[in-house]
Amino acid sequence: MTITLKEIKNKLEKIKAMGFIKSRRAHDTGIGKTLEDYLEIKENNIALPDFGVMELKSQRIKASSMLTLFTKSPDGITNAEIRERFGYPDPEYPKLKIIHQTINNGKDNAMGFHFTIDENSDMLLIAKGGETFGYYSLDFLKQKAVEKIGNGLILVLAETKKQKGHEFFYYKEAYILKDIDPKKFLAHSKYDIRLGIYHSGKLAGTLHDHGSAFRITQKSIPDFFRIKRKIL
């Protein structure tokens, strides 16, 4: 669909002026379906003359849920090696090792884990204390972020309320977002290592690998882009 920026802004301003709008669909997808219906858009890819193809996305302003960008062990080490080298005994099965760690950018957690960006090599380094034990390339991280989030968005934020079991949306703000910067999204990311053990069912007492994953809060997405332009 081809549309000018002025046209999309006018449509969004009219929708905002309507105030709270009843969802056209139950559950989480109602926010996007309702916006598309009122914008009279059948596809969520919009071509803007100066920005190229943009994906239309909508989001609840108070969304606090975490979004997993991908799950993959770092280069240079396997998850089995991470478990063996840094794991600690499971309380219920002390002969088996587990490791559950949330790691932040540049700041040691309680066990001394952190990640940093190496500007010289364009790598993200995973470390414990002064020892680097794994890494990801920034190009790979950007690719995964683009696959999950998109690299050109019209992001519309909405306040929500519920009345008599129905959800209503007030589409309050909108941004054009383009060109993901991996350094920016890593500043808002948490890196989780989740290597555990099944404690119930037929697999009780066996290893469980949730893997290593970068996770972000949905509300931080506008801060990941080099181009951020408010249009509503």
C-alpha positions as a printed NumPy array, in Angstrom:
array([[  0.   ,   0.   ,   0.   ],
       [  1.39 ,   3.409,  -0.977],
       [  0.423,   6.414,   1.114],
       [  1.997,   9.784,   1.842],
       [  3.174,  10.716,   5.316],
       [  0.606,  13.525,   5.389],
       [ -2.193,  11.053,   4.627],
       [ -1.193,   8.632,   7.359],
       [ -0.848,  11.501,   9.854],
       [ -4.322,  12.813,   8.96 ],
       [ -5.842,   9.36 ,   9.404],
       [ -4.153,   8.895,  12.783],
       [ -5.263,  12.348,  13.976],
       [ -8.882,  11.5  ,  13.106],
       [ -8.657,   8.212,  14.992],
       [ -7.135,   9.967,  18.008],
       [ -9.978,  12.511,  17.981],
       [-12.462,   9.642,  18.357],
       [-11.182,   8.938,  21.865],
       [-11.528,   5.405,  23.21 ],
       [-12.595,   2.896,  20.546],
       [-14.038,  -0.523,  21.278],
       [-11.799,  -3.381,  20.183],
       [-12.837,  -5.151,  16.994],
       [-11.345,  -8.42 ,  18.25 ],
       [-10.901, -10.117,  21.608],
       [ -7.485, -10.944,  23.086],
       [ -4.105,  -9.289,  22.488],
       [ -4.419,  -8.944,  18.71 ],
       [ -7.394,  -6.601,  19.037],
       [ -5.191,  -3.522,  19.249],
       [ -3.716,  -4.109,  15.794],
       [ -6.911,  -5.313,  14.125],
       [ -8.892,  -2.316,  15.388],
       [ -6.279,   0.182,  14.194],
       [ -6.06 ,  -1.441,  10.757],
       [ -9.854,  -1.345,  10.381],
       [-10.076,   2.354,  11.232],
       [ -7.108,   3.185,   9.012],
       [ -8.831,   1.155,   6.273],
       [ -5.634,  -0.784,   5.676],
       [ -5.751,  -4.419,   4.541],
       [ -1.997,  -5.007,   4.783],
       [  0.313,  -3.912,   7.563],
       [  3.112,  -2.897,   5.164],
       [  2.896,   0.77 ,   4.147],
       [  5.143,   2.441,   1.55 ],
       [  6.097,   6.015,   2.441],
       [  7.921,   8.08 ,  -0.212],
       [ 10.789,   9.248,   2.011],
       [ 11.102,   6.178,   4.264],
       [ 10.425,   3.122,   2.101],
       [  8.276,   0.213,   3.243],
       [  7.201,   0.546,   6.865],
       [  5.484,  -2.088,   8.98 ],
       [  2.46 ,  -0.881,  10.938],
       [  2.587,  -1.963,  14.574],
       [  0.512,  -0.969,  17.568],
       [  1.285,  -1.371,  21.226],
       [ -0.322,  -0.728,  24.585],
       [  1.464,   2.162,  26.304],
       [  1.677,   0.336,  29.626],
       [  2.874,  -2.93 ,  28.091],
       [  5.363,  -4.455,  30.51 ],
       [  5.839,  -7.854,  28.922],
       [  9.258,  -9.019,  27.81 ],
       [  9.989,  -9.947,  24.218],
       [ 12.601, -12.621,  23.45 ],
       [ 14.651, -11.602,  20.412],
       [ 16.174, -15.048,  19.895],
       [ 17.603, -18.032,  21.747],
       [ 21.131, -19.109,  20.834],
       [ 24.258, -19.969,  22.788],
       [ 27.134, -17.516,  22.269],
       [ 29.944, -18.278,  19.86 ],
       [ 33.073, -19.681,  21.466],
       [ 31.27 , -21.876,  24.   ],
       [ 28.326, -24.284,  24.164],
       [ 25.511, -24.195,  26.715],
       [ 26.768, -27.543,  28.046],
       [ 30.178, -25.959,  28.665],
       [ 28.55 , -22.946,  30.348],
       [ 26.643, -25.306,  32.662],
       [ 29.776, -27.286,  33.482],
       [ 32.064, -24.292,  34.055],
       [ 29.754, -21.879,  35.826],
       [ 26.824, -23.952,  37.063],
       [ 25.985, -24.744,  40.678],
       [ 24.18 , -27.715,  42.291],
       [ 20.426, -27.924,  41.932],
       [ 18.838, -27.903,  45.422],
       [ 16.726, -30.997,  44.681],
       [ 19.243, -32.857,  42.516],
       [ 22.641, -31.717,  43.898],
       [ 24.637, -33.997,  41.582],
       [ 23.372, -31.98 ,  38.61 ],
       [ 24.338, -28.406,  37.83 ],
       [ 22.025, -25.552,  36.919],
       [ 22.614, -21.916,  36.068],
       [ 19.974, -19.195,  35.978],
       [ 21.482, -15.773,  35.37 ],
       [ 20.218, -12.427,  34.106],
       [ 23.081, -10.347,  32.726],
       [ 23.127,  -6.617,  32.031],
       [ 25.246,  -4.349,  29.868],
       [ 28.487,  -3.307,  31.559],
       [ 27.42 ,  -4.038,  35.138],
       [ 28.283,  -7.161,  37.109],
       [ 25.357,  -9.121,  38.506],
       [ 25.565, -10.894,  41.87 ],
       [ 27.743, -13.671,  40.422],
       [ 29.987, -11.319,  38.45 ],
       [ 28.484, -11.88 ,  34.976],
       [ 28.137,  -8.982,  32.53 ],
       [ 28.286,  -8.208,  28.822],
       [ 30.096,  -5.391,  27.045],
       [ 30.471,  -4.095,  23.48 ],
       [ 33.961,  -4.222,  21.978],
       [ 34.114,  -1.235,  19.622],
       [ 37.248,  -2.515,  17.869],
       [ 35.837,  -5.884,  16.829],
       [ 32.11 ,  -4.993,  16.703],
       [ 31.469,  -7.866,  19.073],
       [ 29.367,  -8.243,  22.18 ],
       [ 31.414, -10.055,  24.818],
       [ 29.937, -12.232,  27.582],
       [ 32.155, -12.297,  30.662],
       [ 32.413, -13.333,  34.287],
       [ 34.692, -11.075,  36.225],
       [ 37.651, -10.415,  33.969],
       [ 37.194, -13.559,  31.847],
       [ 35.424, -13.407,  28.485],
       [ 33.886, -16.775,  27.663],
       [ 31.543, -16.128,  24.722],
       [ 30.623, -13.536,  22.142],
       [ 28.118, -12.462,  19.47 ],
       [ 28.808, -10.261,  16.456],
       [ 26.856,  -7.002,  16.38 ],
       [ 25.833,  -7.74 ,  12.776],
       [ 24.236, -11.011,  13.918],
       [ 22.433,  -9.276,  16.789],
       [ 21.116,  -6.567,  14.454],
       [ 19.904,  -9.23 ,  12.005],
       [ 17.987, -11.019,  14.761],
       [ 16.497,  -7.77 ,  16.048],
       [ 15.374,  -6.83 ,  12.531],
       [ 13.774, -10.272,  12.076],
       [ 11.855,  -9.937,  15.342],
       [ 11.008,  -6.23 ,  15.45 ],
       [ 11.412,  -4.932,  11.892],
       [ 13.758,  -2.254,  10.6  ],
       [ 11.154,   0.294,   9.55 ],
       [  8.056,   0.801,  11.687],
       [  5.084,   3.049,  12.077],
       [  4.526,   2.366,  15.758],
       [  1.232,   3.536,  17.263],
       [  0.877,   3.599,  21.047],
       [ -2.485,   3.337,  22.747],
       [ -3.918,   3.774,  26.21 ],
       [ -6.375,   1.046,  27.138],
       [ -9.316,   0.508,  29.43 ],
       [-11.847,  -2.246,  30.01 ],
       [-15.587,  -1.877,  30.445],
       [-18.02 ,  -4.759,  30.919],
       [-15.505,  -7.264,  29.64 ],
       [-14.577,  -5.288,  26.519],
       [-11.256,  -3.557,  25.812],
       [-11.118,  -0.009,  24.434],
       [ -8.171,   1.756,  22.808],
       [ -7.179,   5.41 ,  22.683],
       [ -4.534,   5.683,  19.965],
       [ -2.52 ,   8.481,  21.486],
       [  0.977,   8.625,  19.952],
       [  2.702,   7.442,  16.788],
       [  6.318,   7.307,  15.648],
       [  8.251,   6.536,  12.505],
       [ 11.18 ,   4.321,  13.478],
       [ 13.917,   3.33 ,  11.05 ],
       [ 17.383,   1.773,  11.098],
       [ 17.907,  -0.365,  14.187],
       [ 21.108,   0.443,  16.056],
       [ 22.351,  -2.719,  17.839],
       [ 24.19 ,  -0.664,  20.45 ],
       [ 20.967,   1.128,  21.355],
       [ 18.855,  -1.999,  21.731],
       [ 21.61 ,  -3.73 ,  23.712],
       [ 21.544,  -0.824,  26.164],
       [ 17.942,  -1.83 ,  26.944],
       [ 18.41 ,  -5.602,  26.748],
       [ 18.783,  -8.282,  29.356],
       [ 20.708, -11.438,  28.561],
       [ 19.363, -14.568,  30.203],
       [ 21.078, -17.903,  30.7  ],
       [ 18.491, -20.504,  31.688],
       [ 19.974, -23.989,  32.041],
       [ 17.926, -25.968,  34.526],
       [ 16.421, -29.324,  35.437],
       [ 12.928, -30.768,  35.154],
       [ 11.434, -31.107,  38.628],
       [  8.196, -32.897,  37.78 ],
       [  6.681, -35.288,  35.266],
       [  8.356, -38.097,  33.391],
       [ 11.467, -36.006,  32.76 ],
       [ 12.053, -35.139,  36.432],
       [ 15.728, -35.192,  37.271],
       [ 16.897, -34.607,  33.688],
       [ 18.56 , -31.538,  32.246],
       [ 16.394, -28.774,  30.806],
       [ 17.915, -26.218,  28.447],
       [ 15.992, -22.967,  27.95 ],
       [ 19.137, -21.644,  26.319],
       [ 20.699, -18.196,  26.202],
       [ 18.492, -15.339,  25.049],
       [ 18.355, -11.572,  24.709],
       [ 15.116, -10.137,  26.065],
       [ 13.674,  -6.625,  25.926],
       [ 10.633,  -4.805,  27.263],
       [  8.17 ,  -3.905,  24.518],
       [  7.908,  -0.324,  25.764],
       [ 11.611,   0.256,  25.073],
       [ 11.34 ,  -0.509,  21.319],
       [ 11.187,   3.187,  20.181],
       [ 14.638,   3.731,  21.682],
       [ 16.327,   1.128,  19.433],
       [ 16.342,   3.162,  16.214],
       [ 18.655,   5.77 ,  14.764],
       [ 15.684,   7.562,  13.18 ],
       [ 12.82 ,   8.303,  15.567],
       [ 10.234,  10.816,  14.382],
       [  7.009,  11.539,  16.233],
       [  4.059,  11.923,  13.861],
       [  1.162,  11.977,  16.374]])
